[in-house]
């Protein structure tokens, strides 16, 4: 099951889905990025994905089977951070930028238990 209710995302362990996120009120350059993150309540990162933005400041995050197939069911939190002119470490990971913008508070991401093993 994959279900989005406003800003709340529910996903069965191992299921697939996609969510489109659009930033308003800012014009992005071609090298600006969005970081989509899902973390457990203990701060453990479940998903961290860098996205290019389209001309409207939007991106689509695709949930893949292996994103959650080994995760525990429960409540997590998700957010998006926009990084203007990102700075990268030696491994290419974004670590800072000229601006970092978090447009909304962390939202609920519920990972639902399943019976099957696929």
LUMMI-753276 format. One record per residue: residue number from 1; x, y, z of N, C-alpha, C, O in turn; residue in three letters. Coordinates in steps of 0.02 Angstrom, whole numbers, plus 50000, padded with zeros to 5 digits. Each point is the difference from the previous one (the first is absolute). Layout:
N
@pos: NUM; n_xx: X; n_yy: Y; n_zz: Z; ca_xx: X; ca_yy: Y; ca_zz: Z; c_xx: X; c_yy: Y; c_zz: Z; o_xx: X; o_yy: Y; o_zz: Z; code: ALA
...
This chain:
118
@pos: 1; n_xx: 50042; n_yy: 49941; n_zz: 50000; ca_xx: 49958; ca_yy: 50059; ca_zz: 50000; c_xx: 50044; c_yy: 50062; c_zz: 50000; o_xx: 50050; o_yy: 50004; o_zz: 50036; code: UNK
@pos: 2; n_xx: 49931; n_yy: 50044; n_zz: 49925; ca_xx: 50032; ca_yy: 50065; ca_zz: 49999; c_xx: 49945; c_yy: 50051; c_zz: 50001; o_xx: 49955; o_yy: 49998; o_zz: 49958; code: UNK
@pos: 3; n_xx: 50048; n_yy: 50049; n_zz: 50091; ca_xx: 49946; ca_yy: 50048; ca_zz: 50008; c_xx: 50029; c_yy: 50066; c_zz: 50024; o_xx: 50040; o_yy: 50001; o_zz: 50047; code: UNK
@pos: 4; n_xx: 49939; n_yy: 50053; n_zz: 49922; ca_xx: 50020; ca_yy: 50067; ca_zz: 50021; c_xx: 49936; c_yy: 50038; c_zz: 50018; o_xx: 49954; o_yy: 50006; o_zz: 49960; code: UNK
@pos: 5; n_xx: 50044; n_yy: 50019; n_zz: 50102; ca_xx: 49943; ca_yy: 50039; ca_zz: 50024; c_xx: 50027; c_yy: 50068; c_zz: 50021; o_xx: 50025; o_yy: 50008; o_zz: 50056; code: UNK
@pos: 6; n_xx: 49970; n_yy: 50041; n_zz: 49900; ca_xx: 50030; ca_yy: 50065; ca_zz: 50013; c_xx: 50076; c_yy: 49992; c_zz: 49999; o_xx: 50029; o_yy: 49989; o_zz: 49947; code: UNK
@pos: 7; n_xx: 50003; n_yy: 50018; n_zz: 50111; ca_xx: 50072; ca_yy: 49993; ca_zz: 50006; c_xx: 50020; c_yy: 49936; c_zz: 50036; o_xx: 50059; o_yy: 49988; o_zz: 50012; code: UNK
@pos: 8; n_xx: 49892; n_yy: 49971; n_zz: 50007; ca_xx: 50014; ca_yy: 49937; ca_zz: 50034; c_xx: 50007; c_yy: 49945; c_zz: 49948; o_xx: 49956; o_yy: 49991; o_zz: 49958; code: UNK
@pos: 9; n_xx: 50099; n_yy: 49971; n_zz: 50047; ca_xx: 50013; ca_yy: 49945; ca_zz: 49953; c_xx: 49996; c_yy: 49935; c_zz: 50038; o_xx: 50029; o_yy: 49992; o_zz: 50054; code: UNK
@pos: 10; n_xx: 49933; n_yy: 49960; n_zz: 49918; ca_xx: 49996; ca_yy: 49932; ca_zz: 50027; c_xx: 50023; c_yy: 49952; c_zz: 49945; o_xx: 49980; o_yy: 50006; o_zz: 49942; code: UNK
@pos: 11; n_xx: 50063; n_yy: 49947; n_zz: 50077; ca_xx: 50029; ca_yy: 49953; ca_zz: 49952; c_xx: 50008; c_yy: 49932; c_zz: 50034; o_xx: 50027; o_yy: 49997; o_zz: 50055; code: UNK
@pos: 12; n_xx: 49951; n_yy: 49950; n_zz: 49912; ca_xx: 50013; ca_yy: 49933; ca_zz: 50026; c_xx: 50073; c_yy: 49983; c_zz: 49988; o_xx: 50029; o_yy: 50020; o_zz: 49949; code: UNK
@pos: 13; n_xx: 50001; n_yy: 49944; n_zz: 50097; ca_xx: 50071; ca_yy: 49981; ca_zz: 49994; c_xx: 50012; c_yy: 49968; c_zz: 49932; o_xx: 49965; o_yy: 49953; o_zz: 49980; code: UNK
@pos: 14; n_xx: 50084; n_yy: 50073; n_zz: 49983; ca_xx: 50020; ca_yy: 49973; ca_zz: 49936; c_xx: 49958; c_yy: 50022; c_zz: 49941; o_xx: 50016; o_yy: 49983; o_zz: 49943; code: UNK
@pos: 15; n_xx: 49930; n_yy: 50055; n_zz: 50069; ca_xx: 49958; ca_yy: 50021; ca_zz: 49944; c_xx: 50033; c_yy: 50058; c_zz: 49962; o_xx: 50048; o_yy: 50031; o_zz: 50023; code: UNK
@pos: 16; n_xx: 49925; n_yy: 49983; n_zz: 49919; ca_xx: 50025; ca_yy: 50053; ca_zz: 49957; c_xx: 49947; c_yy: 50055; c_zz: 49995; o_xx: 49941; o_yy: 49989; o_zz: 50014; code: UNK
@pos: 17; n_xx: 50081; n_yy: 50070; n_zz: 49967; ca_xx: 49955; ca_yy: 50056; ca_zz: 49991; c_xx: 50040; c_yy: 50061; c_zz: 49981; o_xx: 50061; o_yy: 49997; o_zz: 49994; code: UNK
@pos: 18; n_xx: 49905; n_yy: 50058; n_zz: 49995; ca_xx: 50033; ca_yy: 50062; ca_zz: 49981; c_xx: 49962; c_yy: 50059; c_zz: 50029; o_xx: 49939; o_yy: 50000; o_zz: 50004; code: UNK
@pos: 19; n_xx: 50098; n_yy: 50050; n_zz: 50018; ca_xx: 49970; ca_yy: 50061; ca_zz: 50026; c_xx: 50033; c_yy: 50060; c_zz: 49967; o_xx: 50061; o_yy: 50003; o_zz: 49995; code: UNK
@pos: 20; n_xx: 49898; n_yy: 50044; n_zz: 49983; ca_xx: 50026; ca_yy: 50061; ca_zz: 49968; c_xx: 50000; c_yy: 50056; c_zz: 50052; o_xx: 49950; o_yy: 50011; o_zz: 50035; code: UNK
@pos: 21; n_xx: 50105; n_yy: 50023; n_zz: 49970; ca_xx: 50007; ca_yy: 50056; ca_zz: 50047; c_xx: 50017; c_yy: 50062; c_zz: 49959; o_xx: 50045; o_yy: 49999; o_zz: 49958; code: UNK
@pos: 22; n_xx: 49919; n_yy: 50056; n_zz: 50055; ca_xx: 50011; ca_yy: 50062; ca_zz: 49964; c_xx: 50015; c_yy: 50056; c_zz: 50049; o_xx: 49964; o_yy: 50009; o_zz: 50049; code: UNK
@pos: 23; n_xx: 50089; n_yy: 50028; n_zz: 49937; ca_xx: 50018; ca_yy: 50057; ca_zz: 50042; c_xx: 49968; c_yy: 50063; c_zz: 49969; o_xx: 50000; o_yy: 50008; o_zz: 49940; code: UNK
@pos: 24; n_xx: 49973; n_yy: 50033; n_zz: 50102; ca_xx: 49971; ca_yy: 50062; ca_zz: 49977; c_xx: 50039; c_yy: 50060; c_zz: 50025; o_xx: 50034; o_yy: 49996; o_zz: 50052; code: UNK
@pos: 25; n_xx: 49962; n_yy: 50059; n_zz: 49912; ca_xx: 50029; ca_yy: 50062; ca_zz: 50024; c_xx: 50075; c_yy: 50008; c_zz: 49992; o_xx: 50029; o_yy: 50045; o_zz: 50030; code: UNK
@pos: 26; n_xx: 50002; n_yy: 49912; n_zz: 49930; ca_xx: 50072; ca_yy: 50007; ca_zz: 49989; c_xx: 50017; c_yy: 49979; c_zz: 49930; o_xx: 49970; o_yy: 49953; o_zz: 49973; code: UNK
@pos: 27; n_xx: 50077; n_yy: 50081; n_zz: 49996; ca_xx: 50025; ca_yy: 49981; ca_zz: 49934; c_xx: 50066; c_yy: 49964; c_zz: 50009; o_xx: 50046; o_yy: 50026; o_zz: 50030; code: UNK
@pos: 28; n_xx: 49958; n_yy: 49913; n_zz: 49945; ca_xx: 50059; ca_yy: 49958; ca_zz: 50009; c_xx: 50044; c_yy: 50002; c_zz: 49938; o_xx: 49976; o_yy: 50006; o_zz: 49943; code: UNK
@pos: 29; n_xx: 50089; n_yy: 49988; n_zz: 50068; ca_xx: 50048; ca_yy: 49994; ca_zz: 49946; c_xx: 50009; c_yy: 49926; c_zz: 49984; o_xx: 49979; o_yy: 49957; o_zz: 50038; code: UNK
@pos: 30; n_xx: 50053; n_yy: 50029; n_zz: 49906; ca_xx: 50006; ca_yy: 49931; ca_zz: 49977; c_xx: 50042; c_yy: 49956; c_zz: 50047; o_xx: 49992; o_yy: 49939; o_zz: 50000; code: UNK
@pos: 31; n_xx: 50053; n_yy: 50091; n_zz: 50039; ca_xx: 50041; ca_yy: 49959; ca_zz: 50045; c_xx: 49971; c_yy: 49995; c_zz: 50071; o_xx: 50028; o_yy: 49964; o_zz: 50041; code: UNK
@pos: 32; n_xx: 49917; n_yy: 50070; n_zz: 49974; ca_xx: 49968; ca_yy: 49994; ca_zz: 50066; c_xx: 49969; c_yy: 49931; c_zz: 50006; o_xx: 49982; o_yy: 49969; o_zz: 49950; code: UNK
@pos: 33; n_xx: 50013; n_yy: 50006; n_zz: 50111; ca_xx: 49975; ca_yy: 49933; ca_zz: 50012; c_xx: 49951; c_yy: 49997; c_zz: 50058; o_xx: 49999; o_yy: 50044; o_zz: 50043; code: UNK
@pos: 34; n_xx: 49960; n_yy: 49903; n_zz: 49956; ca_xx: 49956; ca_yy: 49984; ca_zz: 50056; c_xx: 50025; c_yy: 49935; c_zz: 50030; o_xx: 50019; o_yy: 49954; o_zz: 49965; code: UNK
@pos: 35; n_xx: 49980; n_yy: 50043; n_zz: 50102; ca_xx: 50018; ca_yy: 49939; ca_zz: 50035; c_xx: 49937; c_yy: 49975; c_zz: 50035; o_xx: 49973; o_yy: 50033; o_zz: 50045; code: UNK
@pos: 36; n_xx: 50004; n_yy: 49908; n_zz: 49935; ca_xx: 49942; ca_yy: 49967; ca_zz: 50030; c_xx: 50025; c_yy: 49950; c_zz: 50051; o_xx: 50040; o_yy: 49956; o_zz: 49983; code: UNK
@pos: 37; n_xx: 49938; n_yy: 50051; n_zz: 50080; ca_xx: 50026; ca_yy: 49957; ca_zz: 50054; c_xx: 49943; c_yy: 49970; c_zz: 50040; o_xx: 49951; o_yy: 50033; o_zz: 50016; code: UNK
@pos: 38; n_xx: 50057; n_yy: 49903; n_zz: 50001; ca_xx: 49956; ca_yy: 49966; ca_zz: 50047; c_xx: 50045; c_yy: 49973; c_zz: 50056; o_xx: 50048; o_yy: 49965; o_zz: 49986; code: UNK
@pos: 39; n_xx: 49935; n_yy: 50051; n_zz: 50076; ca_xx: 50038; ca_yy: 49977; ca_zz: 50058; c_xx: 49955; c_yy: 49969; c_zz: 50052; o_xx: 49941; o_yy: 50018; o_zz: 50006; code: UNK
@pos: 40; n_xx: 50087; n_yy: 49935; n_zz: 50032; ca_xx: 49965; ca_yy: 49972; ca_zz: 50057; c_xx: 50001; c_yy: 50050; c_zz: 50057; o_xx: 50036; o_yy: 50049; o_zz: 49998; code: UNK
@pos: 41; n_xx: 49924; n_yy: 49937; n_zz: 50053; ca_xx: 49997; ca_yy: 50045; ca_zz: 50058; c_xx: 50067; c_yy: 50003; c_zz: 50036; o_xx: 50013; o_yy: 50048; o_zz: 50037; code: UNK
@pos: 42; n_xx: 50030; n_yy: 49901; n_zz: 49954; ca_xx: 50066; ca_yy: 50000; ca_zz: 50031; c_xx: 50052; c_yy: 50036; c_zz: 49956; o_xx: 50059; o_yy: 50002; o_zz: 50018; code: UNK
@pos: 43; n_xx: 49920; n_yy: 50025; n_zz: 49925; ca_xx: 50046; ca_yy: 50036; ca_zz: 49956; c_xx: 50032; c_yy: 49957; c_zz: 49946; o_xx: 50038; o_yy: 50026; o_zz: 49959; code: UNK
@pos: 44; n_xx: 49949; n_yy: 49909; n_zz: 50041; ca_xx: 50027; ca_yy: 49956; ca_zz: 49949; c_xx: 49970; c_yy: 50016; c_zz: 49932; o_xx: 49939; o_yy: 50004; o_zz: 49992; code: UNK
@pos: 45; n_xx: 50105; n_yy: 50005; n_zz: 49958; ca_xx: 49976; ca_yy: 50018; ca_zz: 49933; c_xx: 49974; c_yy: 49937; c_zz: 49965; o_xx: 50035; o_yy: 49950; o_zz: 49994; code: UNK
@pos: 46; n_xx: 49903; n_yy: 50053; n_zz: 49984; ca_xx: 49970; ca_yy: 49947; ca_zz: 49961; c_xx: 50010; c_yy: 50015; c_zz: 49925; o_xx: 50019; o_yy: 49956; o_zz: 49961; code: UNK
@pos: 47; n_xx: 49967; n_yy: 50106; n_zz: 50020; ca_xx: 50007; ca_yy: 50021; ca_zz: 49930; c_xx: 50031; c_yy: 50070; c_zz: 50000; o_xx: 49978; o_yy: 50044; o_zz: 50037; code: UNK
@pos: 48; n_xx: 50072; n_yy: 49966; n_zz: 49921; ca_xx: 50027; ca_yy: 50067; ca_zz: 49987; c_xx: 50016; c_yy: 50002; c_zz: 49926; o_xx: 50043; o_yy: 49964; o_zz: 49976; code: UNK
@pos: 49; n_xx: 49921; n_yy: 50079; n_zz: 49988; ca_xx: 50008; ca_yy: 50002; ca_zz: 49927; c_xx: 50005; c_yy: 50072; c_zz: 49975; o_xx: 49962; o_yy: 50044; o_zz: 50019; code: UNK
@pos: 50; n_xx: 50087; n_yy: 49967; n_zz: 49938; ca_xx: 50011; ca_yy: 50064; ca_zz: 49968; c_xx: 49960; c_yy: 50003; c_zz: 49935; o_xx: 49998; o_yy: 49951; o_zz: 49962; code: UNK
@pos: 51; n_xx: 49969; n_yy: 50106; n_zz: 50026; ca_xx: 49959; ca_yy: 50007; ca_zz: 49940; c_xx: 50015; c_yy: 50065; c_zz: 49964; o_xx: 50010; o_yy: 50052; o_zz: 50031; code: UNK
@pos: 52; n_xx: 49992; n_yy: 49944; n_zz: 49903; ca_xx: 50001; ca_yy: 50060; ca_zz: 49958; c_xx: 49929; c_yy: 50028; c_zz: 49999; o_xx: 49951; o_yy: 49963; o_zz: 50008; code: UNK
@pos: 53; n_xx: 50043; n_yy: 50102; n_zz: 49982; ca_xx: 49935; ca_yy: 50033; ca_zz: 49999; c_xx: 49982; c_yy: 50017; c_zz: 49928; o_xx: 50043; o_yy: 50017; o_zz: 49960; code: UNK
@pos: 54; n_xx: 49893; n_yy: 49977; n_zz: 50023; ca_xx: 49979; ca_yy: 50020; ca_zz: 49933; c_xx: 49990; c_yy: 50076; c_zz: 49998; o_xx: 50014; o_yy: 50035; o_zz: 50049; code: UNK
@pos: 55; n_xx: 49963; n_yy: 49991; n_zz: 49896; ca_xx: 49993; ca_yy: 50073; ca_zz: 49991; c_xx: 49951; c_yy: 50031; c_zz: 50049; o_xx: 50003; o_yy: 50060; o_zz: 50013; code: UNK
@pos: 56; n_xx: 49952; n_yy: 49900; n_zz: 50015; ca_xx: 49951; ca_yy: 50025; ca_zz: 50048; c_xx: 50021; c_yy: 49988; c_zz: 50073; o_xx: 49961; o_yy: 50013; o_zz: 50046; code: UNK
@pos: 57; n_xx: 50101; n_yy: 49964; n_zz: 49965; ca_xx: 50024; ca_yy: 49987; ca_zz: 50067; c_xx: 49972; c_yy: 49936; c_zz: 50029; o_xx: 49994; o_yy: 49993; o_zz: 50061; code: UNK
@pos: 58; n_xx: 49988; n_yy: 49960; n_zz: 49895; ca_xx: 49970; ca_yy: 49937; ca_zz: 50022; c_xx: 50047; c_yy: 49941; c_zz: 49987; o_xx: 50045; o_yy: 50004; o_zz: 49958; code: UNK
@pos: 59; n_xx: 49943; n_yy: 49942; n_zz: 50078; ca_xx: 50034; ca_yy: 49937; ca_zz: 49988; c_xx: 49954; c_yy: 49943; c_zz: 50020; o_xx: 49951; o_yy: 50011; o_zz: 50037; code: UNK
@pos: 60; n_xx: 50064; n_yy: 49930; n_zz: 49939; ca_xx: 49962; ca_yy: 49940; ca_zz: 50019; c_xx: 50048; c_yy: 49953; c_zz: 50036; o_xx: 50053; o_yy: 49984; o_zz: 49974; code: UNK
@pos: 61; n_xx: 49927; n_yy: 49994; n_zz: 50086; ca_xx: 50039; ca_yy: 49950; ca_zz: 50035; c_xx: 49965; c_yy: 49933; c_zz: 49990; o_xx: 49940; o_yy: 49993; o_zz: 50013; code: UNK
@pos: 62; n_xx: 50098; n_yy: 49957; n_zz: 49963; ca_xx: 49974; ca_yy: 49933; ca_zz: 49988; c_xx: 50022; c_yy: 49955; c_zz: 50058; o_xx: 50060; o_yy: 49994; o_zz: 50014; code: UNK
@pos: 63; n_xx: 49892; n_yy: 49974; n_zz: 50018; ca_xx: 50015; ca_yy: 49951; ca_zz: 50051; c_xx: 50010; c_yy: 49933; c_zz: 49965; o_xx: 49956; o_yy: 49977; o_zz: 49964; code: UNK
@pos: 64; n_xx: 50101; n_yy: 49992; n_zz: 50048; ca_xx: 50016; ca_yy: 49936; ca_zz: 49971; c_xx: 49994; c_yy: 49945; c_zz: 50052; o_xx: 50003; o_yy: 50014; o_zz: 50060; code: UNK
@pos: 65; n_xx: 49989; n_yy: 49924; n_zz: 49918; ca_xx: 49993; ca_yy: 49944; ca_zz: 50046; c_xx: 50057; c_yy: 49998; c_zz: 50050; o_xx: 49988; o_yy: 49991; o_zz: 50060; code: UNK
@pos: 66; n_xx: 50073; n_yy: 50016; n_zz: 49917; ca_xx: 50058; ca_yy: 49994; ca_zz: 50045; c_xx: 50009; c_yy: 50060; c_zz: 50046; o_xx: 50045; o_yy: 49998; o_zz: 50043; code: UNK
@pos: 67; n_xx: 49916; n_yy: 50055; n_zz: 49950; ca_xx: 50004; ca_yy: 50057; ca_zz: 50047; c_xx: 49976; c_yy: 49979; c_zz: 50069; o_xx: 50026; o_yy: 50023; o_zz: 50051; code: UNK
@pos: 68; n_xx: 49925; n_yy: 49932; n_zz: 49951; ca_xx: 49967; ca_yy: 49984; ca_zz: 50064; c_xx: 49993; c_yy: 49926; c_zz: 50013; o_xx: 49973; o_yy: 49981; o_zz: 50053; code: UNK
@pos: 69; n_xx: 50049; n_yy: 49975; n_zz: 49902; ca_xx: 49986; ca_yy: 49929; ca_zz: 50008; c_xx: 50033; c_yy: 49968; c_zz: 50061; o_xx: 49981; o_yy: 49945; o_zz: 50020; code: UNK
@pos: 70; n_xx: 50068; n_yy: 50088; n_zz: 50010; ca_xx: 50033; ca_yy: 49973; ca_zz: 50060; c_xx: 49988; c_yy: 50045; c_zz: 50062; o_xx: 50031; o_yy: 49991; o_zz: 50052; code: UNK
@pos: 71; n_xx: 49924; n_yy: 50057; n_zz: 49941; ca_xx: 49987; ca_yy: 50047; ca_zz: 50054; c_xx: 49944; c_yy: 49974; c_zz: 50045; o_xx: 49960; o_yy: 49958; o_zz: 49980; code: UNK
@pos: 72; n_xx: 50038; n_yy: 50068; n_zz: 50080; ca_xx: 49948; ca_yy: 49981; ca_zz: 50048; c_xx: 49938; c_yy: 50044; c_zz: 49989; o_xx: 50005; o_yy: 50059; o_zz: 49985; code: UNK
@pos: 73; n_xx: 49937; n_yy: 49910; n_zz: 50023; ca_xx: 49938; ca_yy: 50038; ca_zz: 49998; c_xx: 50000; c_yy: 50051; c_zz: 50057; o_xx: 50029; o_yy: 49987; o_zz: 50053; code: UNK
@pos: 74; n_xx: 49939; n_yy: 50069; n_zz: 49935; ca_xx: 49995; ca_yy: 50050; ca_zz: 50052; c_xx: 49995; c_yy: 50070; c_zz: 49972; o_xx: 49992; o_yy: 50009; o_zz: 49939; code: UNK
@pos: 75; n_xx: 50012; n_yy: 50040; n_zz: 50105; ca_xx: 49995; ca_yy: 50070; ca_zz: 49980; c_xx: 50069; c_yy: 50030; c_zz: 49991; o_xx: 50045; o_yy: 49992; o_zz: 50041; code: UNK
@pos: 76; n_xx: 49962; n_yy: 50044; n_zz: 49904; ca_xx: 50061; ca_yy: 50035; ca_zz: 49982; c_xx: 49980; c_yy: 50072; c_zz: 49985; o_xx: 49941; o_yy: 50018; o_zz: 50002; code: UNK
@pos: 77; n_xx: 50109; n_yy: 50024; n_zz: 49984; ca_xx: 49987; ca_yy: 50070; ca_zz: 49981; c_xx: 50035; c_yy: 50012; c_zz: 49933; o_xx: 50052; o_yy: 49971; o_zz: 49986; code: UNK
@pos: 78; n_xx: 49919; n_yy: 50074; n_zz: 49973; ca_xx: 50032; ca_yy: 50018; ca_zz: 49937; c_xx: 49999; c_yy: 50075; c_zz: 49990; o_xx: 49957; o_yy: 50035; o_zz: 50027; code: UNK
@pos: 79; n_xx: 50091; n_yy: 49989; n_zz: 49935; ca_xx: 50000; ca_yy: 50071; ca_zz: 49980; c_xx: 50040; c_yy: 50008; c_zz: 49936; o_xx: 50029; o_yy: 49952; o_zz: 49973; code: UNK
@pos: 80; n_xx: 49971; n_yy: 50109; n_zz: 50003; ca_xx: 50038; ca_yy: 50019; ca_zz: 49940; c_xx: 50040; c_yy: 50062; c_zz: 50018; o_xx: 49974; o_yy: 50046; o_zz: 50032; code: UNK
@pos: 81; n_xx: 50089; n_yy: 49956; n_zz: 49948; ca_xx: 50041; ca_yy: 50059; ca_zz: 50009; c_xx: 50027; c_yy: 50020; c_zz: 49931; o_xx: 50029; o_yy: 49959; o_zz: 49964; code: UNK
@pos: 82; n_xx: 49962; n_yy: 50104; n_zz: 50018; ca_xx: 50025; ca_yy: 50026; ca_zz: 49936; c_xx: 50067; c_yy: 50031; c_zz: 50013; o_xx: 50009; o_yy: 50038; o_zz: 50047; code: UNK
@pos: 83; n_xx: 50040; n_yy: 49945; n_zz: 49911; ca_xx: 50067; ca_yy: 50024; ca_zz: 50008; c_xx: 50018; c_yy: 50043; c_zz: 49939; o_xx: 50002; o_yy: 49975; o_zz: 49943; code: UNK
@pos: 84; n_xx: 50010; n_yy: 50089; n_zz: 50070; ca_xx: 50018; ca_yy: 50047; ca_zz: 49947; c_xx: 50075; c_yy: 50000; c_zz: 49992; o_xx: 50037; o_yy: 50013; o_zz: 50048; code: UNK
@pos: 85; n_xx: 49986; n_yy: 49974; n_zz: 49892; ca_xx: 50073; ca_yy: 49996; ca_zz: 49985; c_xx: 50034; c_yy: 49953; c_zz: 50050; o_xx: 50039; o_yy: 50022; o_zz: 50042; code: UNK
@pos: 86; n_xx: 49946; n_yy: 49913; n_zz: 49952; ca_xx: 50025; ca_yy: 49952; ca_zz: 50050; c_xx: 50076; c_yy: 49994; c_zz: 50002; o_xx: 50034; o_yy: 50005; o_zz: 49948; code: UNK
@pos: 87; n_xx: 49992; n_yy: 49983; n_zz: 50112; ca_xx: 50071; ca_yy: 49984; ca_zz: 50011; c_xx: 50003; c_yy: 49925; c_zz: 50015; o_xx: 49958; o_yy: 49974; o_zz: 50037; code: UNK
@pos: 88; n_xx: 50091; n_yy: 49992; n_zz: 49934; ca_xx: 50005; ca_yy: 49928; ca_zz: 50007; c_xx: 50064; c_yy: 49980; c_zz: 50035; o_xx: 50051; o_yy: 50036; o_zz: 49996; code: UNK
@pos: 89; n_xx: 49947; n_yy: 49907; n_zz: 50037; ca_xx: 50062; ca_yy: 49973; ca_zz: 50030; c_xx: 50038; c_yy: 49960; c_zz: 49947; o_xx: 49980; o_yy: 49998; o_zz: 49942; code: UNK
@pos: 90; n_xx: 50074; n_yy: 49971; n_zz: 50078; ca_xx: 50043; ca_yy: 49963; ca_zz: 49953; c_xx: 49963; c_yy: 49941; c_zz: 49969; o_xx: 50020; o_yy: 49976; o_zz: 49946; code: UNK
@pos: 91; n_xx: 49927; n_yy: 50000; n_zz: 50085; ca_xx: 49961; ca_yy: 49944; ca_zz: 49973; c_xx: 49942; c_yy: 50023; c_zz: 49957; o_xx: 49962; o_yy: 49959; o_zz: 49974; code: UNK
@pos: 92; n_xx: 50030; n_yy: 50107; n_zz: 50017; ca_xx: 49946; ca_yy: 50026; ca_zz: 49959; c_xx: 49934; c_yy: 50012; c_zz: 50037; o_xx: 49951; o_yy: 50020; o_zz: 49969; code: UNK
@pos: 93; n_xx: 50048; n_yy: 49967; n_zz: 50096; ca_xx: 49939; ca_yy: 50010; ca_zz: 50039; c_xx: 49992; c_yy: 50074; c_zz: 50017; o_xx: 50049; o_yy: 50033; o_zz: 50019; code: UNK
@pos: 94; n_xx: 49891; n_yy: 49993; n_zz: 49974; ca_xx: 49986; ca_yy: 50070; ca_zz: 50018; c_xx: 50007; c_yy: 50008; c_zz: 50075; o_xx: 49969; o_yy: 49963; o_zz: 50039; code: UNK
@pos: 95; n_xx: 50071; n_yy: 50087; n_zz: 49982; ca_xx: 50011; ca_yy: 50012; ca_zz: 50072; c_xx: 49982; c_yy: 50071; c_zz: 50021; o_xx: 49997; o_yy: 50015; o_zz: 50059; code: UNK
@pos: 96; n_xx: 49991; n_yy: 50029; n_zz: 49892; ca_xx: 49983; ca_yy: 50070; ca_zz: 50015; c_xx: 49979; c_yy: 50033; c_zz: 49935; o_xx: 49995; o_yy: 49967; o_zz: 49949; code: UNK
@pos: 97; n_xx: 49994; n_yy: 50098; n_zz: 50053; ca_xx: 49983; ca_yy: 50038; ca_zz: 49941; c_xx: 49998; c_yy: 50074; c_zz: 50017; o_xx: 50005; o_yy: 50019; o_zz: 50059; code: UNK
@pos: 98; n_xx: 49987; n_yy: 50022; n_zz: 49889; ca_xx: 49993; ca_yy: 50072; ca_zz: 50014; c_xx: 49938; c_yy: 50013; c_zz: 50043; o_xx: 50000; o_yy: 50044; o_zz: 50043; code: UNK
@pos: 99; n_xx: 49947; n_yy: 49916; n_zz: 49945; ca_xx: 49940; ca_yy: 50002; ca_zz: 50042; c_xx: 49974; c_yy: 49929; c_zz: 50007; o_xx: 50005; o_yy: 49960; o_zz: 49954; code: UNK
@pos: 100; n_xx: 49967; n_yy: 50025; n_zz: 50104; ca_xx: 49965; ca_yy: 49938; ca_zz: 50011; c_xx: 49930; c_yy: 50019; c_zz: 50024; o_xx: 49993; o_yy: 50036; o_zz: 50050; code: UNK
@pos: 101; n_xx: 49957; n_yy: 49941; n_zz: 49915; ca_xx: 49931; ca_yy: 50020; ca_zz: 50014; c_xx: 49958; c_yy: 49938; c_zz: 50015; o_xx: 49995; o_yy: 49954; o_zz: 49960; code: UNK
@pos: 102; n_xx: 49974; n_yy: 50046; n_zz: 50099; ca_xx: 49954; ca_yy: 49947; ca_zz: 50019; c_xx: 49930; c_yy: 50031; c_zz: 50000; o_xx: 49983; o_yy: 50038; o_zz: 50046; code: UNK
@pos: 103; n_xx: 49976; n_yy: 49947; n_zz: 49903; ca_xx: 49937; ca_yy: 50037; ca_zz: 49991; c_xx: 49942; c_yy: 49980; c_zz: 50045; o_xx: 49951; o_yy: 50036; o_zz: 50003; code: UNK
@pos: 104; n_xx: 50055; n_yy: 49908; n_zz: 50032; ca_xx: 49946; ca_yy: 49979; ca_zz: 50045; c_xx: 50028; c_yy: 49957; c_zz: 50056; o_xx: 50055; o_yy: 49973; o_zz: 49994; code: UNK
@pos: 105; n_xx: 49907; n_yy: 50020; n_zz: 50059; ca_xx: 50020; ca_yy: 49958; ca_zz: 50057; c_xx: 50004; c_yy: 49927; c_zz: 49979; o_xx: 49968; o_yy: 49980; o_zz: 49951; code: UNK
@pos: 106; n_xx: 50070; n_yy: 49979; n_zz: 50085; ca_xx: 50001; ca_yy: 49928; ca_zz: 49985; c_xx: 49929; c_yy: 49971; c_zz: 50002; o_xx: 49958; o_yy: 50019; o_zz: 50041; code: UNK
@pos: 107; n_xx: 50030; n_yy: 49935; n_zz: 49913; ca_xx: 49934; ca_yy: 49970; ca_zz: 49992; c_xx: 50002; c_yy: 49925; c_zz: 50016; o_xx: 50054; o_yy: 49971; o_zz: 50005; code: UNK
@pos: 108; n_xx: 49888; n_yy: 49999; n_zz: 50004; ca_xx: 49995; ca_yy: 49930; ca_zz: 50019; c_xx: 50008; c_yy: 49954; c_zz: 49939; o_xx: 49970; o_yy: 50011; o_zz: 49947; code: UNK
@pos: 109; n_xx: 50071; n_yy: 49938; n_zz: 50063; ca_xx: 50010; ca_yy: 49946; ca_zz: 49951; c_xx: 49989; c_yy: 49936; c_zz: 50038; o_xx: 50039; o_yy: 49983; o_zz: 50045; code: UNK
@pos: 110; n_xx: 49908; n_yy: 49980; n_zz: 49938; ca_xx: 49984; ca_yy: 49938; ca_zz: 50034; c_xx: 50017; c_yy: 49941; c_zz: 49957; o_xx: 49977; o_yy: 49994; o_zz: 49944; code: UNK
@pos: 111; n_xx: 50064; n_yy: 49962; n_zz: 50082; ca_xx: 50019; ca_yy: 49939; ca_zz: 49966; c_xx: 49958; c_yy: 49944; c_zz: 50029; o_xx: 50004; o_yy: 49985; o_zz: 50060; code: UNK
@pos: 112; n_xx: 49956; n_yy: 49984; n_zz: 49898; ca_xx: 49951; ca_yy: 49950; ca_zz: 50021; c_xx: 50027; c_yy: 49929; c_zz: 49992; o_xx: 50032; o_yy: 49985; o_zz: 49950; code: UNK
@pos: 113; n_xx: 49954; n_yy: 49973; n_zz: 50098; ca_xx: 50021; ca_yy: 49931; ca_zz: 49997; c_xx: 49966; c_yy: 49961; c_zz: 49945; o_xx: 49944; o_yy: 50018; o_zz: 49979; code: UNK
@pos: 114; n_xx: 50088; n_yy: 49929; n_zz: 49997; ca_xx: 49972; ca_yy: 49957; ca_zz: 49948; c_xx: 50008; c_yy: 49927; c_zz: 50020; o_xx: 50037; o_yy: 49985; o_zz: 50047; code: UNK
@pos: 115; n_xx: 49929; n_yy: 49971; n_zz: 49918; ca_xx: 50006; ca_yy: 49928; ca_zz: 50012; c_xx: 50048; c_yy: 49968; c_zz: 49951; o_xx: 50040; o_yy: 49957; o_zz: 50019; code: UNK
@pos: 116; n_xx: 49959; n_yy: 50064; n_zz: 49917; ca_xx: 50041; ca_yy: 49970; ca_zz: 49948; c_xx: 50073; c_yy: 50022; c_zz: 50003; o_xx: 50017; o_yy: 50048; o_zz: 50034; code: UNK
@pos: 117; n_xx: 50026; n_yy: 49915; n_zz: 49930; ca_xx: 50072; ca_yy: 50013; ca_zz: 50000; c_xx: 50026; c_yy: 50030; c_zz: 49936; o_xx: 50061; o_yy: 50007; o_zz: 49993; code: UNK
@pos: 118; n_xx: 49898; n_yy: 50012; n_zz: 49961; ca_xx: 50024; ca_yy: 50026; ca_zz: 49935; c_xx: 50032; c_yy: 50068; c_zz: 50009; o_xx: 50023; o_yy: 50030; o_zz: 49952; code: UNK
